[in-house]
Amino acid sequence: MSSKDKSLRSLRDTWPRVLLAIAMGVATGAVFNWLTLPLPWMLGPMVSTAVAAMLRAPVAAPGPLRPYVVVVIGVMLGSGFSPDFLNQIGLWLVSFAFLAVYLVICGLVTVPYYKYVAGYDTPTAYFAGMPGGLSEMMIVGEEMGADDRAIVLAHASRIIIVVALVAIWFRVIQGIDLSDRSGFGTSFKDIPAIELGLLLAAGVAGFFLGRKLRLPAPTLLGPMLISAAVHLTGLSTNPPPQELVIAAQVLLGTIIGGRFIGVPPRKIAAALGFSAGATTLLLCITFAFAVLLYRLLGQSLEQVVLAFSPGGLAEMSLVAVAMEADIAYVASHHLVRISLIVALAPLVFRWIAGRTR
């Protein structure tokens, strides 16, 4: 029996516990969304499943579904590359170049921090320290032999801390209401059938192409590249349906939370503390870049902070909308940041690992 068959059989045997975990995740995600917390539909299920796992509740994660779930995430990331991105990219090349330098400096600071201060092994320190997305770094890091639970804790804490501090700054200091999420996502009923077909084709083609080309994190990067091509050419102007993206986040959050089975609470608390230290370092670097560059880049200080902050794409974009900033500038920088990390971080790691051997 192949490993795939074993995984599917395991899923069939544990489906009552899987359904319980998903139901808890949906409920917790709804509460997190009501509270306007960051990444509610992923972090909510992750928290509820992790707590249930540590309390030895009868829950299980739909792990075998993960390769198919991340396809949706990949198509969603690719949907951010619109024709307007090509029109503006020439004006923002200098900013993107500094963003690349920023990412290198962040890596040079946070990776040694996780290795020598937190005591993580090299793969885990590397992918915990890279300022990429939570799901992307967890997926790529696990494939490279890292401890995905430590990576999840590091990035989940980073996103929460960054978004909380930025939100507090703009809400308290500038009096901006950041609770409205209505501008994000497109419903199934509002997307033309032909575009739904194109998005589906991008996911399916990317799934197989990523594996054929042996891309890092193939089921994520393959769909992202095909989706980016579809949106850059103007064939589609919509992201995947909001309902599908939420479902994918709930499943992925449940899968992530299920990885905490058997992990002592003390170890989780220690990981959160280390992540708080790393996030502080990242924010110091972010504000230093913003102060040095905002005049050169022709943007306001607040806008550069939003564009370079190592927070979530949706949440930083939400702040940008609320403060009437240039949403394309902010969102494109986060898309470039995630894309650079997803595409180059595994290659750099392989090069480093090869030199070490």
C-alpha positions in Angstrom: 0.0 0.0 0.0 1.4 3.4 -1.0 1.9 6.2 1.5 -0.8 8.2 -0.2 -3.3 5.3 0.2 -2.3 4.9 3.8 -2.9 8.6 4.4 -6.3 8.5 2.8 -7.2 5.4 4.8 -6.1 7.1 8.0 -8.4 10.0 7.1 -11.3 7.7 6.6 -10.7 6.0 10.0 -10.5 9.3 11.9 -13.2 11.3 10.2 -15.4 11.8 13.3 -12.4 13.4 15.1 -11.5 15.4 11.9 -15.1 16.7 11.7 -15.0 17.8 15.3 -11.7 19.6 14.8 -13.1 21.4 11.7 -16.3 22.3 13.4 -14.3 23.8 16.3 -12.1 25.6 13.8 -15.1 27.2 12.0 -16.6 28.4 15.3 -13.3 29.8 16.6 -12.6 31.4 13.2 -16.0 33.1 13.3 -15.2 34.4 16.8 -11.7 35.7 15.7 -13.3 37.3 12.7 -16.0 39.0 14.8 -13.1 40.3 17.1 -11.3 41.5 13.9 -8.2 39.6 14.9 -5.5 39.0 12.2 -5.8 36.0 9.9 -9.0 34.9 11.7 -9.9 31.9 9.6 -6.5 30.4 9.9 -5.3 31.4 13.3 -8.8 30.6 14.9 -8.8 26.9 13.8 -5.1 26.6 14.6 -5.6 27.8 18.2 -8.7 25.7 18.8 -7.2 22.5 17.4 -3.8 23.1 19.2 -5.5 23.7 22.5 -7.8 20.6 22.0 -4.8 18.5 21.1 -2.8 19.6 24.2 -5.9 18.8 26.3 -6.1 15.3 24.7 -9.5 16.0 23.2 -10.7 13.6 20.5 -9.6 15.7 17.5 -7.6 14.9 14.4 -6.3 16.9 11.5 -7.1 16.3 7.8 -3.4 16.1 7.0 -3.7 14.2 3.7 -5.8 17.1 2.2 -3.0 19.6 2.7 -1.4 19.4 -0.9 -4.8 20.2 -2.3 -5.6 22.9 0.2 -2.5 24.9 -0.5 -3.4 25.1 -4.2 -6.1 27.5 -3.2 -3.6 29.6 -1.3 -1.2 29.6 -4.3 -4.0 30.8 -6.7 -4.9 33.5 -4.2 -1.4 34.8 -4.0 -1.1 34.9 -7.8 -4.3 36.8 -8.1 -2.6 39.9 -6.7 -0.5 40.4 -9.8 -2.8 42.6 -12.0 -2.0 44.5 -15.2 -1.8 47.7 -13.0 1.1 46.0 -11.3 3.0 46.0 -14.6 2.2 49.7 -15.2 3.5 50.7 -11.7 6.4 48.3 -11.4 8.8 50.7 -13.3 8.1 53.4 -10.7 8.6 51.0 -7.8 11.7 49.2 -8.9 13.9 51.2 -6.5 11.6 50.4 -3.7 11.5 46.7 -4.6 15.3 46.7 -4.7 15.5 48.1 -1.1 12.9 45.6 -0.1 15.2 42.8 -1.3 18.0 44.3 0.7 15.6 44.6 3.7 14.8 40.9 3.4 18.5 39.9 3.3 19.2 42.0 6.4 16.2 40.5 8.2 17.4 37.0 7.5 21.0 37.8 8.6 19.6 39.1 11.9 16.8 36.7 12.7 18.2 33.4 11.5 21.2 33.5 13.8 18.9 34.7 16.6 16.8 31.6 16.3 19.8 29.4 15.9 22.0 30.7 18.7 19.5 32.3 21.1 16.5 30.0 20.7 18.7 27.0 20.0 16.8 25.8 16.9 18.5 23.5 14.4 19.7 25.1 11.2 16.6 24.3 8.9 14.2 25.4 11.6 16.1 28.6 12.5 16.3 29.4 8.8 12.6 29.1 8.0 11.4 30.5 11.3 13.6 33.6 10.7 12.6 34.2 7.1 9.9 37.0 7.0 7.6 35.1 4.7 4.0 34.0 5.1 2.9 31.6 7.9 1.6 28.9 5.6 4.2 29.3 3.0 7.2 29.0 5.4 5.5 26.1 7.2 5.0 24.2 3.9 8.4 24.9 2.5 10.2 24.5 5.8 8.7 21.1 6.4 9.8 19.9 3.0 13.4 21.0 3.9 13.4 19.0 7.1 12.6 21.8 9.6 10.3 21.5 12.7 7.1 22.8 11.2 5.5 23.3 14.7 8.3 25.7 15.7 8.0 27.5 12.4 4.2 27.9 12.9 4.7 29.3 16.4 7.3 31.8 15.2 5.3 33.2 12.2 1.9 33.1 13.9 3.4 35.1 16.8 5.2 37.5 14.4 2.0 38.2 12.5 -0.1 38.8 15.6 2.5 41.1 17.2 3.2 43.1 14.1 -0.5 43.6 13.2 -1.4 44.4 16.8 1.3 47.0 17.2 0.6 48.6 13.8 -3.2 48.6 14.4 -2.7 50.1 17.9 -0.5 52.8 16.5 -2.9 53.9 13.8 -6.0 53.4 15.9 -4.8 55.2 19.0 -2.4 57.8 17.6 -4.3 58.5 14.3 -7.8 57.5 15.3 -8.4 55.2 12.3 -11.0 52.4 12.6 -9.5 49.2 11.4 -12.4 46.9 12.0 -14.0 46.9 8.6 -13.1 43.8 6.5 -15.8 44.2 3.9 -13.4 45.3 1.1 -11.6 41.9 1.1 -12.7 38.9 -1.0 -15.2 38.2 -3.7 -18.1 35.9 -3.4 -18.8 33.0 -5.7 -21.9 34.6 -7.0 -20.0 37.8 -8.1 -17.3 36.0 -10.2 -18.2 35.2 -13.8 -18.3 31.5 -14.7 -15.5 31.9 -17.2 -13.2 33.3 -14.6 -14.1 30.6 -12.2 -13.1 28.1 -14.9 -9.8 30.0 -15.4 -9.0 30.0 -11.7 -9.8 26.3 -11.5 -7.6 25.6 -14.5 -4.7 27.7 -13.0 -4.9 25.6 -9.8 -5.0 22.2 -11.6 -2.3 23.1 -14.1 -0.1 24.7 -11.4 -0.5 21.6 -9.2 0.9 19.3 -11.9 3.4 21.8 -13.4 4.9 22.5 -10.0 5.6 18.8 -9.4 6.8 18.3 -13.0 9.3 21.1 -12.7 10.3 20.0 -9.2 9.7 23.5 -7.8 10.1 24.1 -4.1 6.7 23.8 -2.4 5.3 22.7 -5.8 1.6 22.7 -5.0 2.0 26.3 -3.7 4.4 27.9 -6.1 3.1 26.2 -9.3 -0.5 27.5 -8.9 0.8 30.9 -7.8 2.9 31.3 -11.0 0.0 30.1 -13.3 -2.4 32.3 -11.5 -0.1 35.3 -11.7 0.2 34.8 -15.5 -3.6 34.6 -15.8 -4.1 37.9 -13.9 -1.1 39.8 -15.4 -2.6 39.2 -18.9 -6.0 40.4 -17.7 -7.7 37.1 -18.4 -9.1 37.2 -14.9 -9.5 40.1 -12.5 -10.8 38.2 -9.5 -9.2 36.2 -6.8 -10.5 32.7 -5.8 -14.0 32.9 -4.3 -14.0 34.2 -0.7 -15.9 31.1 0.5 -13.2 28.8 -1.0 -10.3 30.8 0.5 -12.0 30.8 3.9 -12.5 27.0 3.7 -8.9 26.5 2.7 -7.7 28.6 5.6 -9.9 26.7 8.0 -8.6 23.4 6.8 -5.0 24.6 6.8 -5.4 26.1 10.3 -6.8 22.8 11.5 -3.9 20.9 10.0 -1.4 23.2 11.6 -3.0 23.1 15.0 -3.1 19.3 14.8 0.7 19.3 14.8 0.8 20.3 18.5 -0.4 17.0 19.7 1.9 16.0 22.6 3.8 19.3 22.7 4.2 20.5 26.3 2.7 24.0 27.1 6.1 25.1 28.4 7.7 24.5 25.0 5.0 26.5 23.3 5.4 29.4 25.8 9.2 29.4 25.2 8.6 29.5 21.4 6.3 32.5 21.8 8.8 34.3 23.9 11.6 33.8 21.3 9.2 34.9 18.5 8.5 38.1 20.4 12.2 38.9 20.5 12.6 38.2 16.8 9.6 40.3 15.9 11.1 43.2 17.9 14.3 43.0 15.8 12.3 42.9 12.6 10.2 45.9 13.5 13.4 47.9 14.5 14.8 47.1 11.0 11.5 48.1 9.4 11.3 51.5 11.0 15.0 52.1 10.3 14.4 51.5 6.6 11.2 53.6 6.6 13.0 56.6 8.2 15.9 56.4 5.8 13.9 55.8 2.6 10.5 57.5 2.7 11.8 60.7 1.1 13.8 58.8 -1.6 10.8 56.6 -2.5 8.3 59.5 -2.7 6.0 57.9 -0.2 4.8 58.9 3.3 6.6 57.4 6.3 3.4 55.5 7.3 3.0 54.1 3.9 6.6 52.8 3.7 6.2 51.3 7.2 3.1 49.4 6.0 4.8 48.2 2.8 7.9 46.9 4.6 6.2 45.6 7.8 6.6 41.8 8.2 2.9 41.3 8.8 0.1 39.7 6.8 -0.8 40.8 3.3 -4.5 41.1 4.0 -4.0 42.8 7.3 -1.5 45.4 6.1 -3.7 46.0 3.1 -6.6 46.6 5.5 -4.7 49.2 7.4 -3.7 50.8 4.1 -7.3 51.0 3.0 -8.4 52.5 6.4 -5.7 55.2 6.2 -6.4 56.0 2.5 -2.9 55.0 1.5 -1.8 53.7 -1.9 -3.2 50.1 -1.6 -1.4 49.0 -4.8 2.0 50.2 -3.4 1.5 48.4 0.0 -0.1 45.2 -1.4 2.5 44.8 -4.2 5.4 45.1 -1.7 3.9 42.3 0.4 3.3 40.2 -2.7 6.9 40.7 -3.8 8.1 39.9 -0.3 6.2 36.7 -0.1 7.1 35.7 -3.7 10.8 36.4 -3.2 10.8 34.4 0.0 8.8 31.5 -1.4 10.9 31.3 -4.6 14.4 32.0 -3.3 14.5 31.0 0.3 14.6 27.2 -0.5 17.2 27.7 -3.1 19.5 29.7 -0.8 19.0 27.1 1.9 20.0 24.3 -0.4 23.1 26.3 -1.4 24.0 26.9 2.2 23.4 23.3 3.1 25.5 22.1 0.2 28.4 24.4 1.3 28.1 23.2 4.9 28.3 19.5 3.8 
